[in-house]
């Protein structure tokens, strides 16, 4: 896989929603360690853009509630 070809990653809608929210929070709050080089930033933007293309939740009025519910479903219970 060193040729720059495409890779497919599968995740649940809950995982995608929580990851999307996390990436945007990091970006908005500048909480993430700055990328070591431009390629890392481009990769993060690409992942965020791919997730954004398939999610409708970020554009709805109940986005915060949906993220909270997704987090709850993803959190293991003991």
ChimeraX commands (.cxc) that place a marker at each C-alpha (Angstrom):
marker #1 position 0.00,0.00,0.00 radius 0.5
marker #1 position 2.91,2.38,-0.41 radius 0.5
marker #1 position 1.83,3.47,-3.87 radius 0.5
marker #1 position -0.68,6.10,-2.69 radius 0.5
marker #1 position -3.65,3.98,-3.76 radius 0.5
marker #1 position -7.07,4.19,-2.15 radius 0.5
marker #1 position -8.05,2.55,1.12 radius 0.5
marker #1 position -11.58,1.81,2.28 radius 0.5
marker #1 position -12.47,2.14,5.94 radius 0.5
marker #1 position -15.76,0.99,7.40 radius 0.5
marker #1 position -17.34,2.47,10.51 radius 0.5
marker #1 position -20.76,2.69,12.05 radius 0.5
marker #1 position -22.82,5.84,11.76 radius 0.5
marker #1 position -22.26,6.44,15.48 radius 0.5
marker #1 position -18.49,6.18,15.03 radius 0.5
marker #1 position -18.58,8.53,12.05 radius 0.5
marker #1 position -20.69,11.11,13.87 radius 0.5
marker #1 position -18.51,11.07,17.01 radius 0.5
marker #1 position -15.30,11.22,14.96 radius 0.5
marker #1 position -16.66,14.08,12.84 radius 0.5
marker #1 position -17.59,16.03,15.97 radius 0.5
marker #1 position -14.17,15.38,17.53 radius 0.5
marker #1 position -12.24,16.48,14.45 radius 0.5
marker #1 position -14.23,19.68,14.17 radius 0.5
marker #1 position -13.91,20.45,17.87 radius 0.5
marker #1 position -10.15,19.97,17.68 radius 0.5
marker #1 position -9.96,22.23,14.67 radius 0.5
marker #1 position -12.23,24.91,16.11 radius 0.5
marker #1 position -10.57,24.93,19.54 radius 0.5
marker #1 position -7.04,24.35,18.23 radius 0.5
marker #1 position -6.70,21.54,20.79 radius 0.5
marker #1 position -4.77,19.20,18.59 radius 0.5
marker #1 position -1.01,19.15,18.41 radius 0.5
marker #1 position -0.13,21.00,15.23 radius 0.5
marker #1 position 0.64,18.63,12.38 radius 0.5
marker #1 position 4.34,17.97,11.91 radius 0.5
marker #1 position 4.00,18.63,8.22 radius 0.5
marker #1 position 1.45,19.68,5.63 radius 0.5
marker #1 position 0.69,16.07,4.64 radius 0.5
marker #1 position -0.76,15.32,8.10 radius 0.5
marker #1 position -3.09,18.32,7.89 radius 0.5
marker #1 position -4.20,17.32,4.40 radius 0.5
marker #1 position -4.93,13.77,5.61 radius 0.5
marker #1 position -7.05,15.06,8.52 radius 0.5
marker #1 position -8.98,17.39,6.23 radius 0.5
marker #1 position -9.58,14.52,3.80 radius 0.5
marker #1 position -10.98,12.25,6.53 radius 0.5
marker #1 position -13.21,15.03,7.81 radius 0.5
marker #1 position -14.47,15.82,4.30 radius 0.5
marker #1 position -15.23,12.16,3.56 radius 0.5
marker #1 position -17.25,11.83,6.75 radius 0.5
marker #1 position -19.04,15.12,6.12 radius 0.5
marker #1 position -20.18,13.88,2.69 radius 0.5
marker #1 position -22.09,10.95,4.18 radius 0.5
marker #1 position -23.53,12.50,7.32 radius 0.5
marker #1 position -26.71,14.56,7.39 radius 0.5
marker #1 position -26.77,14.98,11.18 radius 0.5
marker #1 position -24.30,17.92,11.39 radius 0.5
marker #1 position -26.75,20.06,9.44 radius 0.5
marker #1 position -29.81,19.34,11.55 radius 0.5
marker #1 position -31.19,21.25,14.52 radius 0.5
marker #1 position -30.76,18.27,16.86 radius 0.5
marker #1 position -27.06,17.70,16.09 radius 0.5
marker #1 position -25.88,18.03,19.70 radius 0.5
marker #1 position -28.45,15.53,20.94 radius 0.5
marker #1 position -27.56,13.04,18.19 radius 0.5
marker #1 position -23.84,13.27,19.02 radius 0.5
marker #1 position -24.60,12.76,22.70 radius 0.5
marker #1 position -26.72,9.69,21.95 radius 0.5
marker #1 position -24.04,8.28,19.63 radius 0.5
marker #1 position -21.40,8.75,22.35 radius 0.5
marker #1 position -23.62,6.92,24.83 radius 0.5
marker #1 position -24.12,3.99,22.45 radius 0.5
marker #1 position -20.37,3.76,21.81 radius 0.5
marker #1 position -19.38,3.92,25.48 radius 0.5
marker #1 position -19.00,0.45,26.99 radius 0.5
marker #1 position -21.13,-0.25,30.02 radius 0.5
marker #1 position -19.76,-2.20,32.94 radius 0.5
marker link #1:1,2 radius 0.2
marker link #1:2,3 radius 0.2
marker link #1:3,4 radius 0.2
marker link #1:4,5 radius 0.2
marker link #1:5,6 radius 0.2
marker link #1:6,7 radius 0.2
marker link #1:7,8 radius 0.2
marker link #1:8,9 radius 0.2
marker link #1:9,10 radius 0.2
marker link #1:10,11 radius 0.2
marker link #1:11,12 radius 0.2
marker link #1:12,13 radius 0.2
marker link #1:13,14 radius 0.2
marker link #1:14,15 radius 0.2
marker link #1:15,16 radius 0.2
marker link #1:16,17 radius 0.2
marker link #1:17,18 radius 0.2
marker link #1:18,19 radius 0.2
marker link #1:19,20 radius 0.2
marker link #1:20,21 radius 0.2
marker link #1:21,22 radius 0.2
marker link #1:22,23 radius 0.2
marker link #1:23,24 radius 0.2
marker link #1:24,25 radius 0.2
marker link #1:25,26 radius 0.2
marker link #1:26,27 radius 0.2
marker link #1:27,28 radius 0.2
marker link #1:28,29 radius 0.2
marker link #1:29,30 radius 0.2
marker link #1:30,31 radius 0.2
marker link #1:31,32 radius 0.2
marker link #1:32,33 radius 0.2
marker link #1:33,34 radius 0.2
marker link #1:34,35 radius 0.2
marker link #1:35,36 radius 0.2
marker link #1:36,37 radius 0.2
marker link #1:37,38 radius 0.2
marker link #1:38,39 radius 0.2
marker link #1:39,40 radius 0.2
marker link #1:40,41 radius 0.2
marker link #1:41,42 radius 0.2
marker link #1:42,43 radius 0.2
marker link #1:43,44 radius 0.2
marker link #1:44,45 radius 0.2
marker link #1:45,46 radius 0.2
marker link #1:46,47 radius 0.2
marker link #1:47,48 radius 0.2
marker link #1:48,49 radius 0.2
marker link #1:49,50 radius 0.2
marker link #1:50,51 radius 0.2
marker link #1:51,52 radius 0.2
marker link #1:52,53 radius 0.2
marker link #1:53,54 radius 0.2
marker link #1:54,55 radius 0.2
marker link #1:55,56 radius 0.2
marker link #1:56,57 radius 0.2
marker link #1:57,58 radius 0.2
marker link #1:58,59 radius 0.2
marker link #1:59,60 radius 0.2
marker link #1:60,61 radius 0.2
marker link #1:61,62 radius 0.2
marker link #1:62,63 radius 0.2
marker link #1:63,64 radius 0.2
marker link #1:64,65 radius 0.2
marker link #1:65,66 radius 0.2
marker link #1:66,67 radius 0.2
marker link #1:67,68 radius 0.2
marker link #1:68,69 radius 0.2
marker link #1:69,70 radius 0.2
marker link #1:70,71 radius 0.2
marker link #1:71,72 radius 0.2
marker link #1:72,73 radius 0.2
marker link #1:73,74 radius 0.2
marker link #1:74,75 radius 0.2
marker link #1:75,76 radius 0.2
marker link #1:76,77 radius 0.2
marker link #1:77,78 radius 0.2
view
